[in-house]
Amino acid sequence: MSKLFEPLNIGTLTLRNRIVIAPMCQYSAVDGSASAWHGIHLGGLALSGAGLLIIEATGVSAEARISPGDLGLYCDANEAALAQILSAIRLYSDMPVAIQLGHAGRKASSQAPWEGGQQIAPDAPTGWQALAPSAIAHNPHEQPPVALDAAGLAKIKADFVASAKRAERLGLAGIELHAAHGYLLHQFLSPLANQRNDEYGGSLENRMRFPLEIFASVRAAVADTMPVWVRVSASDWVESGWDIAGTIEFAKALEAAGCAAIHVSSGGVSPLQKIPLSDGYQVPFAAQVKAQVGIPVMAVGLITDPVHAEAIIAEGKADAVALARGILYDPHWPWHAAAKLGAKVVAPKQYWRSQPRQFKDLFEAASFGQR
C-alpha cells in the first residue's frame, strides 16, 4: 500500500491522501474578489485527485494584499464571489478546500510577477502605503513601510479574525495562516525585518509574540472543528536571519496553542537570500520540525517525482507533500502518482475513459457521487 495515498488527519479534517495543493497567487482578483479565472483554476485543481486544495494567499484587508490583483476576504463582495466559486466546485468534487489568510506587510502594493513584481508607489493610482513591524524597506530602493503602532496591530488582529469568520461561513475545510515568504507574520519573526524595541521585538519570545497572538485570536474565533494551521519559512537563507532553531521553537509554541499542522517552506524575507535549489531542498527542514512536534507536518519545494514523494512519507520526513508549480504544469499529477505507486485516486466519471488499459482500476468516484 502506498504511504502517499494513505489517509491523513489534520485536526478533525480527514484527507483521502497526503497530496496537498499549496496556495498559489493568481493575481487575477478584482478589488479582492474572485474572478472567472479562479473558477477555472480552482475548479480544475479540485478535479486533480489531491487530498486537499488550499486557496491562494488571501488578504485580510485591502492593504494586506500583495498586489492589486490579489484575492481578499475582507468584505461582503469578496465573500459572495468566493461563495459562487466554491458552490460550483462542490457540484463535482468532494475534495476539501482550505484557504490561506495573510497580510503582505512591507511586501504589499506590488506589481504582479509578469509586470515585474516591483513595489507600486503609495501615491500611485493602484498603490497604497505598506505596513510592517519596522520601517525597513524590503529593497533599499523602495519606499519604507510604516512601522505598526498599537492601534495598527489591533486592527490587523481584528482583520484576521473577521476573515476567519468569513472563511467559516463559506464552509471552508481549514484555515492556513501565512507566516512565511517574507510577509507580515514572517517579518515579525525575522530579525532582518523586525528591529522593534518593544514587547514585539528583540528576543525570540518577543518576535514570536504577534504571530502567536494572531494564531490564538483566529483559533478562538472559529469552531473547534475548524482546523487552523500555519505556513512557516524555516530559514531566511541569510546570515543572522530567521533559522530552523527559531522555527522549531515557533512550531512547538503553535502546537501548544492548538495548531493543527505546520507547513514548512523557506525564504522570502530578503533579496540577499542564497537558496541552494535542488529536488526536495526544503524537506530536511520539514523533517527537523516533524522530529520535534506531534502534529502533522507538510513538506513543500521541488517535490515533482511520485517516487520521491512516496519516500518522503515512508521515511517519516513529513506527513504530507505539497505541490505548487508542479501541479500547474501537470494538473493530473496525483493520477500519474497513483498509477506509478499502485494506488487509487478519485477522478470525475466523465474522465474515466482516459484510463490507460493497464490501469483500468486506477480511478474511483467521489464519496458523495459526482453528477
DAVENUR-V218142 format. One record per backbone hydrogen bond with DSSP energy under -1.0 kcal/mol. CO is the residue of the C=O (numbers start at 1). NH is the residue of the N-H. If there is no record, write none. Layout:
BEGIN
CO&NH, CO&NH
END
This chain:
BEGIN
3&6, 4&18, 8&15, 10&13, 13&10, 15&8, 18&321, 19&51, 19&52, 20&323, 21&54, 30&33, 32&72, 33&30, 35&39, 36&40, 37&41, 38&42, 39&43, 40&44, 41&45, 42&46, 44&47, 45&48, 52&21, 53&98, 55&100, 58&102, 59&73, 62&65, 64&104, 66&110, 67&70, 69&29, 71&59, 75&79, 76&80, 77&81, 78&82, 79&83, 80&84, 81&85, 82&86, 83&87, 84&88, 85&89, 86&90, 89&92, 89&93, 96&53, 97&173, 98&55, 99&176, 100&58, 101&178, 102&60, 103&184, 104&107, 105&108, 109&120, 112&115, 112&117, 113&116, 118&111, 121&124, 124&127, 130&146, 132&148, 134&136, 139&142, 146&132, 149&153, 150&154, 151&155, 152&156, 153&157, 154&158, 155&159, 156&160, 157&161, 158&162, 159&163, 160&164, 161&165, 162&166, 163&167, 164&168, 165&169, 166&170, 167&172, 168&171, 174&99, 175&229, 176&101, 177&231, 180&183, 183&187, 184&188, 185&189, 186&190, 190&193, 190&194, 198&201, 203&207, 204&208, 208&212, 209&213, 210&214, 211&215, 212&216, 213&217, 214&218, 215&219, 216&220, 217&221, 218&222, 223&226, 227&175, 228&260, 229&177, 230&263, 231&179, 232&265, 235&267, 237&274, 238&241, 242&236, 243&247, 244&248, 245&249, 246&250, 247&251, 248&252, 249&253, 250&254, 251&255, 252&256, 253&257, 254&259, 255&258, 261&230, 262&298, 263&232, 265&234, 270&273, 275&277, 278&281, 280&283, 282&286, 283&287, 284&288, 285&289, 286&290, 287&291, 289&292, 296&262, 297&319, 297&320, 298&264, 299&322, 302&280, 305&309, 306&310, 307&311, 308&312, 309&313, 310&314, 311&315, 312&317, 312&318, 313&316, 320&299, 321&20, 323&22, 324&327, 324&328, 325&329, 326&330, 330&333, 332&336, 333&337, 334&338, 335&339, 336&340, 337&341, 338&343, 345&364, 348&351, 349&352, 351&354, 352&355, 356&359, 357&360, 359&362, 362&345, 364&347, 366&369
END
